Amino acid sequence: MKLGTGKIYIMLMIIFEILTQYFLQKGVKRSFSFNNVNMMIGILLGLFINVFYFLVLKSGYSLAIANTLIDGGGAIGIILLGYIIFKQVLSKKQLLGVIITMIGVLILGLSE
């Protein structure tokens, strides 16, 4: 699989999505204010997601494929983050959904 510019942007976008969710999850324990450092970091990281999304589309990915890869990859990363860092548990049905999502993202990623 060739690692082109679009795939690099997709990976960066997924990483920023995971980091955004991490900091927002940590920040949710405090009140909504500019003094909530985790919340502010999460919001600022989230701003970059749209920049990377624009760059993914600019690199030639179709809207449907780009969005599916980003959403699927981000969901998998966030689920792993929730399980590993925040000790959130998945049911068997949810785990099956994650496996199906992983297969779908893999198939789409290999087709581009």
TORPA-4810 file (N, C-alpha, C, O; in nm, 3 decimals):
<nodes>
NODE_1_0.085_-0.117_0.000_0.000_0.000_0.000_0.090_0.124_0.000_0.172_0.143_0.090_M
NODE_2_0.073_0.206_-0.101_0.150_0.328_-0.114_0.097_0.433_-0.017_-0.024_0.454_-0.005_K
NODE_3_0.189_0.499_0.053_0.151_0.599_0.151_0.160_0.737_0.087_0.263_0.803_0.095_L
NODE_4_0.050_0.779_0.022_0.046_0.909_-0.044_0.009_1.020_0.051_-0.018_0.997_0.169_G
NODE_5_0.008_1.141_-0.002_-0.022_1.259_0.078_-0.159_1.250_0.143_-0.175_1.283_0.260_T
NODE_6_-0.259_1.204_0.068_-0.394_1.192_0.122_-0.401_1.098_0.241_-0.469_1.127_0.339_G
NODE_7_-0.330_0.985_0.233_-0.330_0.890_0.344_-0.261_0.947_0.467_-0.302_0.920_0.580_K
NODE_8_-0.158_1.027_0.445_-0.091_1.092_0.558_-0.187_1.189_0.625_-0.195_1.193_0.748_I
NODE_9_-0.260_1.267_0.547_-0.359_1.360_0.603_-0.469_1.285_0.678_-0.513_1.330_0.783_Y
NODE_10_-0.513_1.172_0.624_-0.616_1.092_0.691_-0.563_1.043_0.825_-0.633_1.049_0.926_I
NODE_11_-0.440_0.993_0.827_-0.382_0.945_0.953_-0.368_1.059_1.054_-0.397_1.041_1.172_M
NODE_12_-0.324_1.176_1.007_-0.313_1.292_1.097_-0.450_1.332_1.151_-0.463_1.367_1.268_L
NODE_13_-0.549_1.328_1.065_-0.683_1.365_1.107_-0.736_1.268_1.213_-0.799_1.310_1.310_M
NODE_14_-0.711_1.140_1.194_-0.754_1.040_1.291_-0.681_1.060_1.423_-0.742_1.051_1.530_I
NODE_15_-0.552_1.087_1.417_-0.474_1.112_1.539_-0.528_1.234_1.613_-0.545_1.231_1.735_I
NODE_16_-0.555_1.342_1.539_-0.609_1.463_1.602_-0.749_1.437_1.659_-0.784_1.490_1.765_F
NODE_17_-0.830_1.356_1.591_-0.962_1.320_1.641_-0.951_1.246_1.774_-1.024_1.275_1.869_E
NODE_18_-0.859_1.151_1.781_-0.839_1.074_1.904_-0.790_1.164_2.016_-0.839_1.156_2.129_I
NODE_19_-0.692_1.250_1.986_-0.641_1.342_2.088_-0.748_1.440_2.134_-0.758_1.471_2.253_L
NODE_20_-0.829_1.488_2.040_-0.939_1.579_2.075_-1.034_1.510_2.173_-1.071_1.569_2.275_T
NODE_21_-1.073_1.388_2.142_-1.165_1.315_2.230_-1.102_1.286_2.366_-1.171_1.291_2.468_Q
NODE_22_-0.972_1.257_2.368_-0.902_1.232_2.494_-0.910_1.354_2.585_-0.949_1.344_2.701_Y
NODE_23_-0.873_1.470_2.531_-0.871_1.591_2.614_-1.012_1.636_2.652_-1.032_1.685_2.763_F
NODE_24_-1.110_1.620_2.563_-1.247_1.655_2.598_-1.301_1.563_2.707_-1.371_1.608_2.798_L
NODE_25_-1.269_1.434_2.698_-1.313_1.339_2.802_-1.252_1.376_2.937_-1.320_1.370_3.039_Q
NODE_26_-1.125_1.413_2.937_-1.060_1.454_3.062_-1.118_1.587_3.112_-1.130_1.607_3.232_K
NODE_27_-1.153_1.676_3.021_-1.204_1.807_3.057_-1.348_1.806_3.104_-1.391_1.900_3.171_G
NODE_28_-1.423_1.703_3.071_-1.565_1.699_3.104_-1.587_1.691_3.255_-1.698_1.717_3.303_V
NODE_29_-1.486_1.656_3.329_-1.497_1.647_3.475_-1.496_1.784_3.541_-1.528_1.796_3.660_K
NODE_30_-1.459_1.886_3.467_-1.455_2.023_3.521_-1.562_2.107_3.452_-1.624_2.063_3.356_R
NODE_31_-1.582_2.226_3.501_-1.684_2.314_3.445_-1.641_2.370_3.309_-1.522_2.369_3.275_S
NODE_32_-1.737_2.418_3.234_-1.712_2.478_3.104_-1.657_2.619_3.126_-1.733_2.711_3.157_F
NODE_33_-1.525_2.634_3.109_-1.463_2.767_3.124_-1.328_2.768_3.053_-1.274_2.663_3.018_S
NODE_34_-1.276_2.887_3.033_-1.145_2.899_2.969_-1.033_2.850_3.060_-0.921_2.830_3.012_F
NODE_35_-1.060_2.831_3.187_-0.961_2.778_3.280_-0.951_2.626_3.275_-0.861_2.567_3.334_N
NODE_36_-1.044_2.562_3.205_-1.043_2.417_3.189_-0.944_2.382_3.078_-0.979_2.380_2.960_N
NODE_37_-0.820_2.355_3.117_-0.710_2.336_3.021_-0.737_2.220_2.926_-0.716_2.232_2.806_V
NODE_38_-0.784_2.106_2.979_-0.810_1.991_2.893_-0.918_2.022_2.790_-0.906_1.983_2.674_N
NODE_39_-1.023_2.091_2.831_-1.129_2.129_2.738_-1.074_2.220_2.628_-1.104_2.201_2.510_M
NODE_40_-0.994_2.318_2.667_-0.940_2.412_2.569_-0.846_2.342_2.470_-0.850_2.371_2.350_M
NODE_41_-0.762_2.251_2.520_-0.673_2.176_2.430_-0.757_2.093_2.333_-0.728_2.088_2.214_I
NODE_42_-0.862_2.028_2.384_-0.950_1.948_2.298_-1.016_2.031_2.190_-1.023_1.988_2.075_G
NODE_43_-1.063_2.148_2.226_-1.128_2.237_2.128_-1.027_2.283_2.024_-1.057_2.284_1.904_I
NODE_44_-0.908_2.323_2.067_-0.807_2.371_1.972_-0.761_2.260_1.878_-0.745_2.284_1.758_L
NODE_45_-0.740_2.140_1.931_-0.703_2.028_1.844_-0.814_1.998_1.744_-0.787_1.964_1.629_L
NODE_46_-0.938_2.011_1.790_-1.052_1.985_1.702_-1.058_2.079_1.582_-1.110_2.042_1.477_G
NODE_47_-1.006_2.200_1.597_-1.004_2.295_1.486_-0.919_2.244_1.369_-0.950_2.269_1.253_L
NODE_48_-0.812_2.172_1.401_-0.723_2.122_1.297_-0.787_2.010_1.215_-0.746_1.986_1.101_F
NODE_49_-0.885_1.943_1.271_-0.950_1.833_1.200_-1.008_1.882_1.068_-0.996_1.814_0.966_I
NODE_50_-1.071_1.998_1.068_-1.130_2.052_0.945_-1.024_2.090_0.843_-1.046_2.075_0.723_N
NODE_51_-0.910_2.137_0.888_-0.800_2.170_0.796_-0.751_2.043_0.727_-0.733_2.040_0.606_V
NODE_52_-0.730_1.937_0.806_-0.685_1.811_0.748_-0.791_1.753_0.654_-0.757_1.695_0.552_F
NODE_53_-0.920_1.769_0.689_-1.026_1.719_0.603_-1.023_1.788_0.468_-1.038_1.724_0.364_Y
NODE_54_-1.003_1.919_0.468_-0.989_1.994_0.342_-0.870_1.941_0.262_-0.881_1.923_0.141_F
NODE_55_-0.758_1.917_0.328_-0.639_1.868_0.258_-0.659_1.727_0.202_-0.607_1.693_0.096_L
NODE_56_-0.734_1.644_0.274_-0.766_1.509_0.224_-0.846_1.520_0.095_-0.815_1.453_-0.004_V
NODE_57_-0.949_1.604_0.095_-1.030_1.622_-0.026_-0.947_1.683_-0.138_-0.962_1.645_-0.254_L
NODE_58_-0.861_1.778_-0.105_-0.776_1.844_-0.204_-0.678_1.745_-0.267_-0.638_1.762_-0.382_K
NODE_59_-0.640_1.641_-0.192_-0.544_1.543_-0.244_-0.608_1.444_-0.342_-0.539_1.361_-0.401_S
NODE_60_-0.742_1.453_-0.359_-0.806_1.372_-0.461_-0.902_1.265_-0.410_-0.964_1.196_-0.491_G
NODE_61_-0.916_1.250_-0.281_-1.011_1.153_-0.228_-1.153_1.201_-0.253_-1.182_1.320_-0.243_Y
NODE_62_-1.241_1.107_-0.286_-1.382_1.144_-0.299_-1.438_1.168_-0.159_-1.387_1.115_-0.060_S
NODE_63_-1.542_1.247_-0.152_-1.604_1.283_-0.025_-1.648_1.159_0.053_-1.623_1.149_0.173_L
NODE_64_-1.713_1.066_-0.014_-1.767_0.947_0.053_-1.656_0.859_0.109_-1.665_0.814_0.223_A
NODE_65_-1.553_0.834_0.031_-1.443_0.748_0.076_-1.365_0.815_0.188_-1.335_0.752_0.289_I
NODE_66_-1.332_0.941_0.171_-1.256_1.014_0.273_-1.331_1.015_0.406_-1.274_0.986_0.511_A
NODE_67_-1.458_1.048_0.400_-1.538_1.056_0.523_-1.548_0.921_0.592_-1.539_0.912_0.714_N
NODE_68_-1.568_0.815_0.514_-1.580_0.680_0.571_-1.449_0.636_0.636_-1.449_0.582_0.746_T
NODE_69_-1.337_0.660_0.569_-1.207_0.623_0.626_-1.180_0.700_0.755_-1.133_0.643_0.853_L
NODE_70_-1.209_0.828_0.753_-1.182_0.912_0.870_-1.275_0.874_0.985_-1.230_0.858_1.099_I
NODE_71_-1.405_0.860_0.958_-1.499_0.825_1.064_-1.471_0.686_1.120_-1.471_0.665_1.241_D
NODE_72_-1.447_0.591_1.031_-1.419_0.454_1.077_-1.289_0.444_1.153_-1.283_0.382_1.260_G
NODE_73_-1.185_0.505_1.100_-1.055_0.503_1.168_-1.060_0.575_1.301_-1.004_0.529_1.400_G
NODE_74_-1.129_0.689_1.303_-1.143_0.764_1.428_-1.223_0.687_1.531_-1.188_0.685_1.649_G
NODE_75_-1.330_0.622_1.487_-1.413_0.544_1.580_-1.333_0.431_1.642_-1.342_0.407_1.763_A
NODE_76_-1.256_0.362_1.562_-1.174_0.252_1.614_-1.073_0.304_1.716_-1.056_0.247_1.823_I
NODE_77_-1.006_0.413_1.681_-0.907_0.472_1.772_-0.970_0.520_1.902_-0.913_0.501_2.009_G
NODE_78_-1.088_0.582_1.893_-1.155_0.634_2.011_-1.206_0.519_2.099_-1.203_0.529_2.222_I
NODE_79_-1.253_0.412_2.037_-1.297_0.296_2.115_-1.179_0.236_2.190_-1.191_0.201_2.307_I
NODE_80_-1.065_0.224_2.123_-0.945_0.172_2.190_-0.901_0.266_2.303_-0.862_0.220_2.410_L
NODE_81_-0.907_0.396_2.278_-0.873_0.495_2.381_-0.965_0.478_2.502_-0.919_0.476_2.616_L
NODE_82_-1.094_0.468_2.478_-1.190_0.451_2.587_-1.165_0.324_2.666_-1.176_0.324_2.789_G
NODE_83_-1.130_0.217_2.597_-1.105_0.089_2.663_-0.974_0.090_2.742_-0.970_0.048_2.858_Y
NODE_84_-0.868_0.138_2.680_-0.735_0.132_2.741_-0.717_0.240_2.848_-0.672_0.209_2.959_I
NODE_85_-0.750_0.363_2.817_-0.723_0.475_2.909_-0.835_0.495_3.010_-0.809_0.509_3.130_I
NODE_86_-0.960_0.495_2.964_-1.072_0.528_3.051_-1.146_0.406_3.104_-1.248_0.419_3.171_F
NODE_87_-1.095_0.287_3.073_-1.150_0.160_3.126_-1.298_0.140_3.093_-1.372_0.083_3.172_K
NODE_88_-1.339_0.188_2.975_-1.477_0.168_2.930_-1.488_0.030_2.866_-1.399_-0.012_2.792_Q
NODE_89_-1.596_-0.041_2.894_-1.613_-0.179_2.849_-1.710_-0.185_2.732_-1.808_-0.110_2.728_V
NODE_90_-1.682_-0.275_2.636_-1.770_-0.296_2.521_-1.848_-0.426_2.539_-1.795_-0.524_2.591_L
NODE_91_-1.975_-0.426_2.497_-2.053_-0.549_2.495_-2.008_-0.633_2.376_-1.932_-0.586_2.291_S
NODE_92_-2.056_-0.755_2.370_-2.021_-0.843_2.257_-2.072_-0.786_2.125_-2.003_-0.794_2.023_K
NODE_93_-2.190_-0.729_2.125_-2.245_-0.668_2.003_-2.162_-0.548_1.960_-2.135_-0.530_1.842_K
NODE_94_-2.121_-0.466_2.056_-2.038_-0.350_2.023_-1.903_-0.395_1.969_-1.852_-0.336_1.873_Q
NODE_95_-1.845_-0.498_2.029_-1.717_-0.552_1.981_-1.731_-0.605_1.839_-1.641_-0.585_1.757_L
NODE_96_-1.840_-0.672_1.809_-1.865_-0.721_1.673_-1.874_-0.603_1.576_-1.821_-0.609_1.465_L
NODE_97_-1.942_-0.496_1.618_-1.950_-0.376_1.534_-1.814_-0.315_1.506_-1.787_-0.270_1.395_G
NODE_98_-1.727_-0.314_1.606_-1.591_-0.262_1.589_-1.514_-0.348_1.488_-1.444_-0.295_1.402_V
NODE_99_-1.527_-0.478_1.499_-1.458_-0.569_1.406_-1.508_-0.547_1.263_-1.428_-0.542_1.170_I
NODE_100_-1.638_-0.534_1.246_-1.695_-0.509_1.113_-1.645_-0.375_1.058_-1.612_-0.364_0.940_I
NODE_101_-1.641_-0.273_1.144_-1.590_-0.142_1.104_-1.444_-0.151_1.061_-1.404_-0.093_0.960_T
NODE_102_-1.364_-0.225_1.137_-1.222_-0.241_1.103_-1.206_-0.307_0.966_-1.122_-0.266_0.886_M
NODE_103_-1.286_-0.409_0.940_-1.280_-0.477_0.810_-1.319_-0.380_0.699_-1.253_-0.375_0.595_I
NODE_104_-1.425_-0.303_0.721_-1.468_-0.205_0.620_-1.363_-0.100_0.592_-1.338_-0.066_0.476_G
NODE_105_-1.301_-0.046_0.697_-1.195_0.054_0.679_-1.077_-0.007_0.606_-1.018_0.057_0.519_V
NODE_106_-1.042_-0.129_0.640_-0.930_-0.197_0.573_-0.960_-0.214_0.423_-0.874_-0.186_0.339_L
NODE_107_-1.080_-0.259_0.391_-1.117_-0.277_0.249_-1.114_-0.145_0.175_-1.060_-0.137_0.064_I
NODE_108_-1.170_-0.040_0.234_-1.170_0.092_0.169_-1.027_0.145_0.155_-0.991_0.201_0.051_L
NODE_109_-0.947_0.129_0.258_-0.810_0.177_0.254_-0.727_0.108_0.147_-0.642_0.171_0.084_G
NODE_110_-0.751_-0.019_0.126_-0.676_-0.092_0.024_-0.725_-0.060_-0.116_-0.652_-0.079_-0.213_L
NODE_111_-0.850_-0.012_-0.128_-0.904_0.018_-0.261_-0.861_0.153_-0.314_-0.876_0.180_-0.434_S
NODE_112_-0.808_0.238_-0.230_-0.766_0.372_-0.276_-0.624_0.370_-0.326_-0.572_0.473_-0.368_E
</nodes>
